[in-house]
Amino acid sequence: MISFTRRGALLGAASLAIAPKLIGTPGLIGSAHAATPAGPRHGMSLFGDLKYGADFAHLDYVNPDAPRGGRLVMVPSQAYYNQSFLTFNTLSSFVIRGDAPPLMEFTFDSLMKWASDEPDACYGLVAESVEVSDDGLTLHFRLRPEARFNDGTPLVADDVVYSMNILKEKGHPDLLLPLKEMVSVEADGEHDVVVTLSGKHSPELKLVIAQLPIFSRAWYQGREFDASTLDAPLGSGPYEVGELQQGRFIEYRRVEDYWAKDLPINRGFHNFDVMRLEFFRDRQAGFEAFKKGAVTFREEFSSKSWATEYDFPAVVSGKVATELMPDERLPDFQAWYFNTRRGKFADPATRQAIGLAFDFEWLNTNLFYDSYRRTASWFEKSVYAAEGEPSEAELALLEPFRDELPEEVFGPAVVPPTSDGSGVDRDNLRKADELLRQAGWSRNGGQLINNQGDVLSVEFLIQNDPVSERVLGKFVDSLRRLGVDASIRPVDSAQYQARASEFNFDVLGLRLRSTPTPLESLRASYGSASADLPGSRNYAGIHLKAVDALIDQALAANDRDTHRNILRALDRILRAHYFVVPQWYQDAHRVARWDMFSRPETKPDYNFPFETTWWYDEEKAKRIGVAG
């Protein structure tokens, strides 16, 4: 699933990219699939292993007897595809056009549903079973005959065929690109769907296909699929669009007679009668709404606010509860991305020099209350992060590319520089000045120019947010000391998304979170094929043969150890090219809520599904005087 998350990414959107055209070796892909037992199965995973048997009653991280009712009111904290945190002007959520509201995905069902306590497994939802051919090229889904859209009409194989084909033709690039390796999708009667793959796909494509939204073919007759419209589409999911005011709020109402509410994969889920999203262009306005109880759940992204502002009366009286909850075990990377399509950032020495001007230690102490750690790996917080010297397995993967890679790749994994915390570390600035000279930049008065007389300028593109400007202030000042013409460019949400999609920026702040077992995301985020594709997640414009080759090998890997070693080698290459200035991370969610909700005892390792697994607790609501 492709997601953007606000948490920690103060300077822009962030992405988890599922990728594009994936090229593997058919023989290896076949062997990866060979681990999957023959015949129809109730679930799929990348390497054939499943935690839950065919007779499971519910997933372990839910309360199967959770009561249903009540409202959850929140500010969006996660988004997919074209969704926006700050506004919305369309309800078409799987295309590139317009800004859609988050949570639209809950209005649609898919063939299968991801289990958040496994790294890469999904289980039957609309499909009661799936059979994967021995060569991994054919998927046969058997649909549940009771599946229905929310107007009561049957959900049949023709709807699945329509959905996959229209997403392949007109879907968001993060969906369209991997589906290029779907050769065909055909209905075999009303309840069977057969999908044929090219052989150039990764094993993860089968999971992507299984979790695509399913649309009503009849509803879209005479309608443009990718139109920007506020007409609520007909879905088959647990929620439907309720009241809304464009750009201000949207409500999702639980579907009382939702056809799949009693399936084992759904027991304990979708407990709120209404989920309401409130949109605020100003962070403080959203916080004030929470303090008054107009918003009832809040994930806090500002370390300063968390440290200094959660002492208002409702917290003191116990009506509002605050806590840190464990983060997910997902590859996580937050950084400022250089747009290397622009010639001034083509030399890694220039990029490295700019990174030396960033004083994380000063920022962490003076603005972040020492709540963060410095990001180093492109797969931070996961088993894929490279550490120390490369292992024998990693070296074997890297050696074929030694002539085209920096020597740093073959030594200890590159880590960001540390500073003395003064805000103006003279040693780091001196090193930066030397690197800039090596890259061909020289002083001309107060500016740096190259041999063509071009000025070295760096514009940081951010969404309108005073917090982001404050965070960047010291960095910009240090760059100006070096002679760099540094500036900050705040824009509104729509302009930000458009410029990011068109790669119309110098430097962009992003947080990228991947799936627990990254495969389909690799080429969209790092591959040459996506470097100049508008709307892709290769924001830095990475275009390296060694990276492409390792991605191909990762996509064809048939066991977890091989896959892990390949990604660690890839991490070493990306770090040694200084495509980014790494930012920071925290190992927890900062959660504040009016104390009227309860939750399961267990939080899954790979998701934070509070919208779907928590529930309204009437006794708690009465205790704090907000029941009703």
VOROMAR-46424 format. One record per residue (C-alpha): residue in one letter; x negated, y, z negated; residue number from 1. Coordinates in Angstrom, 2 decimals. Each point is the difference from the previous one (the first is absolute). Layout:
 resn      c1      c2      c3 resi
    A       X       Y       Z  NUM
...
REM end
This chain:
 resn      c1      c2      c3 resi
    M    0.00    0.00    0.00    1
    I   -1.28    3.44    0.85    2
    S    0.15    2.39   -2.90    3
    F   -0.93    3.49   -0.95    4
    T   -0.45    0.79   -3.65    5
    R   -0.09    3.28   -1.82    6
    R   -1.66   -1.40   -3.06    7
    G   -3.52    1.40   -0.32    8
    A   -0.03    1.49    3.48    9
    L    0.31    3.64   -0.86   10
    L   -1.25    1.22    3.33   11
    G    2.23   -1.68    2.50   12
    A    1.87   -3.08    1.03   13
    A   -1.57   -3.37   -0.33   14
    S    0.42   -3.11    1.97   15
    L    0.04   -3.69    0.00   16
    A   -0.27   -0.85    3.61   17
    I    1.16   -3.18    1.59   18
    A   -1.68   -0.25    3.24   19
    P    0.13   -0.18    3.57   20
    K   -1.32   -2.18    2.62   21
    L   -1.78   -2.85   -1.73   22
    I   -2.34   -2.27    1.87   23
    G   -1.02   -3.32   -1.46   24
    T   -1.15   -3.36    1.26   25
    P    2.92   -2.31    0.76   26
    G   -1.87   -3.03   -1.29   27
    L   -0.73    1.66   -3.32   28
    I    3.51    1.33   -0.32   29
    G    1.26   -3.50    0.62   30
    S   -2.21   -1.37   -2.77   31
    A    1.25    2.65   -2.38   32
    H    3.53   -1.08    0.71   33
    A   -0.92   -3.66   -0.33   34
    A    0.01    0.47   -3.79   35
    T    3.77    0.58    0.19   36
    P    1.98   -3.23   -0.40   37
    A    1.97   -1.04    3.07   38
    G    3.75    0.45    0.21   39
    P    2.36    2.73   -1.18   40
    R   -1.09    1.79   -3.20   41
    H    1.69    2.39   -2.39   42
    G   -2.97    2.39    0.06   43
    M   -3.29    0.97    1.66   44
    S   -3.41    1.22   -1.08   45
    L   -3.21    0.79    1.84   46
    F   -1.72   -3.21   -1.00   47
    G    2.98   -2.25   -0.61   48
    D    0.07    0.15   -3.83   49
    L    3.26    0.94   -1.74   50
    K    0.59    0.57   -3.71   51
    Y    3.73   -0.78    0.10   52
    G    1.52   -3.27    1.09   53
    A    3.07   -0.34    2.19   54
    D    2.22   -0.37   -3.07   55
    F   -1.13    3.14   -1.85   56
    A    2.78    1.82   -1.89   57
    H   -1.55    3.50   -0.07   58
    L   -3.37    1.74    0.12   59
    D   -1.95    0.05   -3.26   60
    Y   -0.28    3.78   -0.32   61
    V    3.74    0.74   -0.15   62
    N    2.72   -0.32   -2.60   63
    P    2.53   -2.20    1.84   64
    D    2.73    1.09   -2.40   65
    A   -0.67    3.74    0.22   66
    P    3.25    2.00   -0.25   67
    R    1.04    2.14    2.94   68
    G    1.16    3.58   -0.20   69
    G   -1.20    3.53   -0.70   70
    R   -2.10    2.45    1.98   71
    L   -3.69    0.48    0.62   72
    V   -0.95    3.56    0.97   73
    M   -3.57    0.64    1.09   74
    V   -2.38    1.91    2.19   75
    P   -1.40   -2.21    2.79   76
    S   -3.43   -1.48   -0.71   77
    Q   -0.43   -2.44    2.87   78
    A    0.90    0.16    3.66   79
    Y   -0.20   -2.04    3.20   80
    Y   -0.45    0.88    3.67   81
    N    1.40    3.52    0.66   82
    Q    1.38    0.53   -3.50   83
    S   -0.79    3.18   -1.93   84
    F   -0.33    0.83   -3.70   85
    L    1.08    3.61    0.40   86
    T    2.94    0.10    2.40   87
    F    2.01   -1.95    2.58   88
    N    1.75    0.83    3.26   89
    T    0.82   -3.46    1.38   90
    L    1.15   -3.41   -1.23   91
    S   -1.92   -1.81    2.75   92
    S   -2.78   -1.45   -2.10   93
    F   -1.95   -2.41    2.21   94
    V   -1.05    2.41    2.76   95
    I   -2.53    2.80    0.32   96
    R    2.50    2.83    0.58   97
    G    1.19    2.17   -2.89   98
    D   -0.32   -0.20   -3.80   99
    A    2.08   -2.76   -1.57  100
    P    0.79   -0.44   -3.72  101
    P   -1.72   -2.80   -1.93  102
    L    1.94   -3.13   -0.98  103
    M    1.79   -0.28    3.35  104
    E   -1.57   -3.47    0.23  105
    F    2.38   -1.16   -2.77  106
    T    2.93    0.38    2.40  107
    F   -1.31   -2.77    2.28  108
    D   -0.75   -3.66   -0.53  109
    S   -2.76   -2.00    1.65  110
    L   -0.51   -3.65    0.85  111
    M   -2.17   -0.52   -3.08  112
    K   -0.95    1.93   -3.13  113
    W   -3.44    0.54   -1.55  114
    A   -0.71   -1.39   -3.48  115
    S   -1.94    2.65   -1.93  116
    D   -1.78   -2.50   -2.27  117
    E   -1.79   -1.67    2.93  118
    P   -2.53    1.68    2.30  119
    D    1.59   -0.98    3.30  120
    A    3.13   -2.13   -0.31  121
    C    3.61    0.58    1.02  122
    Y    3.17   -2.02   -0.43  123
    G    3.21   -0.41    1.96  124
    L    2.64    2.75   -0.10  125
    V    2.02    0.25    3.22  126
    A   -1.94   -3.06    1.15  127
    E    0.54   -3.10   -2.11  128
    S   -3.10   -1.62    1.50  129
    V   -2.89    0.48    2.42  130
    E   -2.01   -2.53    1.96  131
    V   -3.45    0.91    1.33  132
    S   -1.34   -2.04    2.91  133
    D   -3.29   -1.89   -0.42  134
    D   -1.82    2.49    2.23  135
    G    1.44    2.98   -1.88  136
    L    1.53    1.48    3.15  137
    T    3.70   -0.64   -0.64  138
    L    2.20    0.95   -2.94  139
    H    3.47   -1.54   -0.27  140
    F    2.27    1.79   -2.47  141
    R    3.28   -1.59   -1.07  142
    L    2.46    2.72   -1.10  143
    R    2.50   -0.31   -2.83  144
    P    3.49   -0.17    1.54  145
    E    1.37    2.12   -2.88  146
    A   -2.25    3.01    0.85  147
    R    2.06    3.15    0.52  148
    F   -0.37    3.69    0.74  149
    N    1.57    2.31   -2.52  150
    D    3.13    0.51    2.09  151
    G    0.67   -3.75   -0.20  152
    T   -1.10   -0.89    3.53  153
    P   -2.25   -3.06    0.35  154
    L   -3.78    0.45    0.25  155
    V   -1.06   -2.37    2.77  156
    A   -3.01   -0.92    2.06  157
    D    0.76    2.63    2.68  158
    D   -0.39    2.72   -2.65  159
    V   -3.43   -1.33   -0.95  160
    V   -1.05   -0.15    3.65  161
    Y    1.18    3.56    0.58  162
    S   -1.80    1.25   -3.12  163
    M   -3.38   -1.49    0.84  164
    N    0.13    1.12    3.61  165
    I    1.07    3.56   -0.77  166
    L   -2.73    0.36   -2.64  167
    K   -2.54   -1.29    2.51  168
    E    1.22    2.59    2.50  169
    K    0.86    3.06   -2.11  170
    G   -1.10   -0.68   -3.57  171
    H   -2.53    1.90   -2.08  172
    P   -3.59   -0.71    1.14  173
    D   -0.66   -1.98   -3.17  174
    L    2.69   -2.44    1.16  175
    L   -0.29    0.35    3.75  176
    L   -3.70   -0.82    0.18  177
    P   -0.07   -3.41   -1.69  178
    L    3.13   -1.00    1.90  179
    K   -1.92    0.25    3.25  180
    E   -1.20   -3.51   -0.78  181
    M    3.60   -1.24   -0.24  182
    V    0.55   -1.44    3.48  183
    S    3.71   -0.69   -0.33  184
    V    2.88   -0.37   -2.42  185
    E    3.03   -2.02    1.02  186
    A    3.31   -1.10   -1.51  187
    D    0.74   -3.73    0.01  188
    G    3.68    0.15   -0.81  189
    E    1.41    2.25   -2.72  190
    H   -2.24   -1.05   -2.88  191
    D   -3.42   -0.83    1.45  192
    V   -2.75    2.39    1.10  193
    V   -3.18   -1.09    1.76  194
    V   -2.98    2.37    0.06  195
    T   -2.98   -0.66    2.24  196
    L   -3.40    1.57   -0.73  197
    S   -2.88    0.67    2.39  198
    G   -2.85   -1.82   -1.70  199
    K   -1.84    3.30   -0.38  200
    H    1.73    0.76   -3.27  201
    S   -1.11   -0.30   -3.60  202
    P    1.65   -2.42   -2.43  203
    E    1.62    2.98   -1.72  204
    L    2.17    0.83    3.00  205
    K    2.42   -2.78   -0.95  206
    L    0.56    1.73   -3.36  207
    V    0.50    3.38    1.67  208
    I    2.62   -1.47    2.32  209
    A    1.77   -1.75   -2.87  210
    Q    0.38    3.30   -1.88  211
    L    1.17    2.28    2.81  212
    P    3.32    1.80   -0.59  213
    I    2.99   -1.49    1.81  214
    F    2.33    2.41    1.82  215
    S    3.50   -0.48    1.35  216
    R   -0.13   -0.25    3.78  217
    A    3.67    1.02    0.20  218
    W   -0.48    3.12   -2.14  219
    Y   -2.83    1.28    2.19  220
    Q    1.93   -0.42    3.24  221
    G    0.24    3.51    1.47  222
    R   -2.43    1.40   -2.58  223
    E   -3.67    0.89    0.37  224
    F   -2.01   -2.17   -2.35  225
    D   -2.73    2.59   -0.53  226
    A    2.33    3.03   -0.15  227
    S   -0.40    2.43   -2.88  228
    T    3.43   -0.24   -1.60  229
    L    1.72    0.15   -3.38  230
    D    2.54   -2.66    1.01  231
    A   -0.50   -2.81   -2.52  232
    P   -0.83   -3.20    1.91  233
    L    1.89   -3.21   -0.72  234
    G   -2.13   -2.31   -2.09  235
    S    0.23   -3.36   -1.72  236
    G   -2.06    0.86   -3.09  237
    P    0.87    0.41   -3.69  238
    Y    0.50    3.78    0.31  239
    E    1.71    2.38    2.40  240
    V   -0.33    3.74    0.47  241
    G    2.37    2.00   -2.19  242
    E    0.15    3.76   -0.62  243
    L   -2.79    2.18    1.32  244
    Q   -1.01    3.58    0.67  245
    Q   -2.67    0.28    2.66  246
    G   -3.39    0.62   -1.54  247
    R    1.40    0.25   -3.56  248
    F    1.25   -3.40   -1.17  249
    I    1.24   -3.36    1.21  250
    E    1.86   -2.74   -1.87  251
    Y   -0.10   -3.71    0.72  252
    R    3.04   -1.94   -1.24  253
    R   -0.24   -3.66   -0.91  254
    V    2.12   -2.15    2.31  255
    E    2.45   -1.79   -2.30  256
    D    0.66   -2.88    2.37  257
    Y   -3.58   -0.26    1.29  258
    W   -0.13   -3.37    1.68  259
    A   -3.40   -1.08   -1.44  260
    K    0.32    1.23   -3.60  261
    D    0.10   -3.54   -1.46  262
    L   -2.84   -1.54    2.00  263
    P   -2.96   -1.15   -2.15  264
    I   -2.31    2.50    1.74  265
    N    2.33    2.84   -1.11  266
    R    1.00   -1.06   -3.51  267
    G   -0.92    2.72   -2.48  268
    F   -0.48    2.63    2.73  269
    H    2.01    3.09    1.04  270
    N    1.51    0.80   -3.38  271
    F    0.77    3.73    0.26  272
    D    3.39    1.02    1.37  273
    V   -1.56    3.19    1.39  274
    M   -3.57    0.96    0.80  275
    R   -0.32    3.73    0.61  276
    L   -3.06    1.74    1.43  277
    E   -0.51    3.69   -0.75  278
    F   -2.35    2.02    2.22  279
    F   -2.05    2.91   -1.32  280
    R   -2.54    1.96    2.00  281
    D   -1.50    1.26   -3.27  282
    R   -1.38   -2.45   -2.57  283
    Q    0.94    2.20   -2.94  284
    A    3.62    0.19    1.11  285
    G    0.15   -3.79    0.06  286
    F   -1.56   -0.19   -3.45  287
    E    2.52    2.49   -1.42  288
    A    2.84   -2.09    1.45  289
    F   -1.41   -3.04   -1.80  290
    K   -0.29    1.89   -3.31  291
    K    3.69    0.92    0.24  292
    G    1.08   -3.56    0.85  293
    A    1.07    0.76    3.58  294
    V   -2.76   -2.45    1.00  295
    T   -0.19   -3.10   -2.21  296
    F   -3.16   -1.78    1.23  297
    R   -3.31    1.62    0.84  298
    E   -3.40   -1.28    1.00  299
    E   -2.48    2.73   -0.84  300
    F   -2.81    0.73    2.46  301
    S   -1.65    2.92   -1.78  302
    S   -2.54   -0.89   -2.68  303
    K    0.29    3.51   -1.42  304
    S    3.76   -0.24   -0.36  305
    W   -0.26   -3.46   -1.54  306
    A   -2.53    1.25   -2.55  307
    T    1.61    3.32   -0.89  308
    E    3.68    0.21    0.98  309
    Y    1.66   -3.11   -1.39  310
    D    0.72    1.50   -3.40  311
    F    3.39    1.54    0.78  312
    P    2.90   -0.57   -2.44  313
    A    1.45   -3.10    1.69  314
    V   -3.37   -1.76   -0.31  315
    V   -0.44    1.03   -3.63  316
    S    3.52   -1.23   -0.87  317
    G   -0.52   -3.34    1.76  318
    K    2.55    0.59    2.75  319
    V   -2.76   -0.09    2.60  320
    A   -2.53   -2.85   -0.08  321
    T   -3.48    0.21    1.55  322
    E   -2.49   -2.79    0.64  323
    L   -2.83   -1.20    2.20  324
    M    0.86   -3.10    2.01  325
    P   -2.57   -2.24    1.74  326
    D   -0.74    0.80    3.61  327
    E    0.24   -2.57    2.78  328
    R   -2.81   -2.28    1.15  329
    L   -0.03    1.53    3.46  330
    P   -2.88    1.34    2.11  331
    D    0.20    3.73   -0.68  332
    F   -1.97    2.86    1.54  333
    Q    0.41    3.72   -0.48  334
    A   -2.21    2.51    1.79  335
    W   -0.37    3.06    2.20  336
    Y   -0.21   -1.30    3.57  337
    F   -2.19    1.73    2.58  338
    N    1.47    0.21    3.48  339
    T   -3.03   -1.36    1.87  340
    R    1.71    0.66    3.33  341
    R   -1.26    3.56   -0.52  342
    G   -3.62    0.37    1.00  343
    K   -1.07    1.89   -3.12  344
    F    0.67   -3.14   -2.08  345
    A   -1.58   -2.48    2.42  346
    D   -3.30   -0.28   -1.90  347
    P    0.21   -2.08   -3.21  348
    A   -2.64    2.28   -1.56  349
    T    2.40    2.94    0.25  350
    R    2.75   -2.00   -1.65  351
    Q   -2.32   -1.24   -2.74  352
    A   -1.17    3.57   -0.68  353
    I    3.55    1.26   -0.40  354
    G    0.68   -2.84   -2.45  355
    L   -2.97    1.05   -2.13  356
    A    1.70    3.35   -0.63  357
    F    2.92   -1.69   -1.78  358
    D   -0.49   -0.04   -3.78  359
    F    2.33   -2.71   -1.27  360
    E   -1.41    0.06   -3.52  361
    W    0.82    3.69   -0.43  362
    L    3.48   -0.48    1.46  363
    N    0.76   -3.02   -2.16  364
    T   -0.98    1.82   -3.20  365
    N    1.46    3.42    0.71  366
    L    3.18   -0.80    1.95  367
    F    0.70   -3.72   -0.44  368
    Y   -0.56   -0.41   -3.76  369
    D   -2.50   -2.82    0.71  370
    S    2.85   -2.25    1.12  371
    Y   -1.45   -1.19    3.31  372
    R   -2.86   -2.08    1.35  373
    R   -1.80    0.69    3.26  374
    T    1.08   -1.98    3.02  375
    A   -2.84   -1.81    1.76  376
    S    1.34   -2.94    2.01  377
    W    2.43    0.13    2.91  378
    F    1.61   -2.97   -1.79  379
    E   -0.18    1.40   -3.54  380
    K    1.60   -2.03   -2.81  381
    S   -0.11   -3.24    1.99  382
    V   -2.20   -3.05    0.61  383
    Y   -1.00    1.50    3.36  384
    A   -2.11    2.82   -1.48  385
    A   -3.70   -0.42    0.81  386
    E   -2.36    0.14   -2.97  387
    G   -3.78    0.18   -0.26  388
    E   -2.12   -1.83    2.55  389
    P    1.80   -1.92    2.75  390
    S    0.45   -3.73   -0.53  391
    E   -1.42   -2.56    2.44  392
    A    3.45   -0.39    1.53  393
    E    0.34    3.77    0.46  394
    L   -3.48    0.31    1.51  395
    A    0.79   -2.76    2.49  396
    L    2.99    2.04    1.14  397
    L   -1.98    3.26    0.22  398
    E   -3.27   -1.17    1.60  399
    P    1.33   -0.20    3.59  400
    F    0.63    3.77   -0.16  401
    R   -3.21    1.09   -1.73  402
    D   -1.24    2.05    2.95  403
    E    3.13    2.18    0.07  404
    L    0.59    0.43   -3.73  405
    P   -1.64    2.29   -2.58  406
    E   -2.62   -1.71   -2.16  407
    E    2.14    0.87   -3.05  408
    V    2.45   -2.71    1.06  409
    F   -2.56   -2.68   -0.86  410
    G   -0.87    1.31   -3.46  411
    P    2.06    0.74   -3.10  412
    A    3.54    1.07    0.85  413
    V    0.17    3.78    0.48  414
    V    1.58    1.81   -2.93  415
    P    0.98    3.69   -0.28  416
    P   -2.58    2.32   -1.57  417
    T    0.36    1.01   -3.63  418
    S   -0.52    3.57   -1.18  419
    D   -1.07    1.77   -3.17  420
    G    3.59    1.17   -0.48  421
    S   -0.89    3.68    0.23  422
    G    2.13    0.59    3.08  423
    V   -3.14    1.13    1.84  424
    D   -2.46   -2.90   -0.03  425
    R   -3.13    1.54    1.53  426
    D   -1.67   -3.34    0.74  427
    N    3.01   -1.26    1.96  428
    L    0.33    3.30    1.87  429
    R   -3.71   -0.10    0.85  430
    K    0.42   -3.52    1.44  431
    A    3.05    1.19    1.92  432
    D   -1.96    2.92    1.46  433
    E   -2.74   -2.38    1.20  434
    L    2.54   -2.33    1.63  435
    L    1.69    2.89    1.79  436
    R   -3.34    1.08    1.43  437
    Q   -0.67   -3.57    1.15  438
    A    3.37    0.05    1.74  439
    G   -0.98    3.12    1.96  440
    W    1.68    2.74   -2.05  441
    S   -1.97    3.14   -0.81  442
    R    0.73    3.20   -1.89  443
    N    1.15    3.04    1.90  444
    G    0.70    2.63   -2.62  445
    G    2.54   -1.55   -2.31  446
    Q    1.08   -2.70    2.44  447
    L   -1.26   -3.32    1.37  448
    I   -0.21   -0.35    3.78  449
    N   -1.27   -2.67    2.38  450
    N   -2.02    0.34    3.20  451
    Q    3.12    0.94    1.96  452
    G    0.81    2.79   -2.43  453
    D    3.02   -1.83   -1.47  454
    V    0.80    0.86   -3.61  455
    L    0.40   -2.87   -2.48  456
    S    3.50    0.55   -1.36  457
    V    2.06   -2.38   -2.14  458
    E    3.74    0.49   -0.46  459
    F    1.76   -2.20   -2.57  460
    L    3.57   -0.67    1.10  461
    I    2.39   -0.40   -2.95  462
    Q    3.72    0.13   -0.65  463
    N    1.19    3.14   -1.79  464
    D   -1.04   -0.68   -3.58  465
    P   -1.87    2.29   -2.41  466
    V   -1.44   -3.06   -1.79  467
    S   -1.74   -1.11    3.19  468
    E   -1.48    3.44    0.50  469
    R   -1.30    0.06   -3.56  470
    V   -1.60   -3.43    0.42  471
    L   -1.76    1.06    3.20  472
    G   -1.14    3.39   -1.28  473
    K   -3.39   -0.99   -1.45  474
    F   -0.76   -2.26    2.99  475
    V    0.65    2.84    2.44  476
    D   -2.16    2.38   -2.05  477
    S   -2.93   -2.45    0.08  478
    L    0.32   -0.46    3.76  479
    R   -0.09    3.76    0.48  480
    R   -3.25    0.10   -2.01  481
    L   -1.45   -2.32    2.64  482
    G    1.13    2.31    2.79  483
    V    3.00   -2.11    1.02  484
    D    3.04    2.05    1.02  485
    A    2.37   -1.93   -2.29  486
    S    3.71    0.75   -0.42  487
    I    3.30   -1.52   -1.12  488
    R    3.05   -0.13    2.27  489
    P    3.33   -0.65   -1.78  490
    V    2.91   -0.93    2.29  491
    D    3.54   -1.26   -0.50  492
    S    0.85   -3.70    0.03  493
    A    1.18   -0.16    3.60  494
    Q   -3.06    1.81    1.34  495
    Y   -2.29   -2.12   -2.15  496
    Q    1.46   -3.24    1.34  497
    A   -0.13    1.24    3.59  498
    R   -3.62    1.12   -0.26  499
    A   -1.05   -3.21   -1.71  500
    S    1.72   -2.13    2.67  501
    E   -1.65    2.00    2.79  502
    F   -3.42    0.06   -1.75  503
    N    0.13    3.78    0.01  504
    F   -2.15    0.65   -3.06  505
    D   -3.58    0.29   -1.23  506
    V    0.36   -1.77   -3.34  507
    L    3.06   -1.69   -1.46  508
    G    0.56   -1.39   -3.52  509
    L    1.50   -3.49    0.00  510
    R    0.56   -2.99   -2.19  511
    L    0.04   -3.33    1.83  512
    R    1.41   -3.06   -1.69  513
    S   -0.09   -3.30    1.81  514
    T    1.79   -3.30   -0.37  515
    P   -1.63   -2.38   -2.50  516
    T   -1.47   -1.99    2.91  517
    P   -0.86    2.61    2.66  518
    L    0.26   -1.22    3.57  519
    E    2.49    1.83    2.19  520
    S   -0.99    3.28   -1.64  521
    L   -3.65   -0.22    0.99  522
    R    0.17    0.97    3.64  523
    A    2.50    2.83   -0.57  524
    S   -2.23    1.47   -2.69  525
    Y   -3.50   -0.65    1.34  526
    G    0.13   -1.44    3.54  527
    S   -1.07    1.75    3.19  528
    A    3.31   -0.83    1.69  529
    S    1.83    2.28   -2.43  530
    A   -2.57    2.81   -0.18  531
    D    1.78    2.19    2.55  532
    L    3.52   -1.37   -0.30  533
    P    2.36    2.73   -1.31  534
    G    1.74   -1.10   -3.15  535
    S   -2.55   -2.66   -0.89  536
    R   -1.70   -0.13   -3.41  537
    N   -3.55    0.20    1.32  538
    Y   -0.20    3.60   -1.19  539
    A   -3.79    0.17    0.03  540
    G   -0.21   -1.14    3.63  541
    I   -2.20   -3.02   -0.83  542
    H   -1.34   -1.50    3.20  543
    L   -2.76   -2.56   -0.69  544
    K   -0.69   -3.30    1.76  545
    A   -1.16   -1.64   -3.22  546
    V    3.21    0.99   -1.76  547
    D    2.13   -1.33    2.86  548
    A   -1.91   -3.29   -0.01  549
    L    0.42   -0.49   -3.75  550
    I    3.69    0.81    0.25  551
    D    0.37   -2.66    2.69  552
    Q   -1.73   -2.49   -2.28  553
    A    2.18    0.97   -2.96  554
    L    3.14   -0.50    2.06  555
    A   -1.15   -3.49    0.97  556
    A   -1.15   -1.05   -3.48  557
    N    1.60   -3.25   -1.16  558
    D   -0.82    0.13   -3.70  559
    R   -0.10    2.62   -2.74  560
    D   -3.76   -0.18   -0.68  561
    T   -0.90    0.71    3.63  562
    H    2.49    2.83    0.16  563
    R   -1.37    1.52   -3.20  564
    N   -3.63   -0.06    1.19  565
    I    0.93    1.61    3.32  566
    L    1.79    2.88   -1.71  567
    R   -2.90    0.57   -2.38  568
    A   -2.32    0.26    3.01  569
    L    2.45    2.38    1.66  570
    D    0.09    2.10   -3.17  571
    R   -3.79    0.37    0.10  572
    I    0.10    1.29    3.58  573
    L    2.78    2.52   -0.63  574
    R   -1.68    1.35   -3.14  575
    A   -3.38    0.44    1.73  576
    H    1.52    2.15    2.78  577
    Y    1.44    2.65   -2.38  578
    F    3.30    0.30    1.86  579
    V    1.52    1.44   -3.17  580
    V   -0.69    1.77   -3.25  581
    P    1.32   -2.48   -2.60  582
    Q    2.40    1.40   -2.58  583
    W    1.19   -1.74   -3.18  584
    Y    2.34   -2.60   -1.44  585
    Q    1.73   -1.11   -3.18  586
    D    0.94   -3.55   -1.01  587
    A    3.47    0.87   -1.22  588
    H    3.37    1.51    0.82  589
    R    0.90    3.00   -2.15  590
    V    3.69   -0.63   -0.65  591
    A    2.50    2.25   -1.76  592
    R    3.70   -0.79   -0.25  593
    W    3.07    0.92   -1.94  594
    D    0.22   -3.01   -2.31  595
    M    3.09   -1.51    1.53  596
    F   -1.57   -2.79    2.05  597
    S   -1.31   -3.48   -0.72  598
    R   -2.36   -2.13    2.04  599
    P   -1.22   -3.60    0.34  600
    E   -2.78   -1.19   -2.29  601
    T   -2.34   -0.66    2.92  602
    K   -1.31    2.49    2.54  603
    P   -1.15   -1.68    3.24  604
    D   -3.64    0.39    1.04  605
    Y    0.68    1.41    3.46  606
    N    2.86    2.46   -0.38  607
    F    1.74    2.40   -2.39  608
    P    3.65   -0.79    0.80  609
    F    1.75    2.14   -2.59  610
    E    2.75    1.01    2.47  611
    T    0.95   -3.61    0.61  612
    T   -0.71   -1.91   -3.24  613
    W    0.71    2.51   -2.82  614
    W    3.56    0.62   -1.21  615
    Y    2.21    2.52   -1.74  616
    D    0.28   -0.82   -3.73  617
    E    3.25    1.38   -1.37  618
    E   -0.98   -0.52   -3.65  619
    K   -3.17    2.04    0.48  620
    A    1.95    2.69    1.83  621
    K    2.45    0.24   -2.91  622
    R   -2.87    0.27   -2.47  623
    I   -1.39    3.09    1.74  624
    G    3.43    1.45    0.69  625
    V    0.13   -0.25    3.80  626
    A    2.34   -2.96    0.57  627
    G    2.94    0.49    2.28  628
REM end
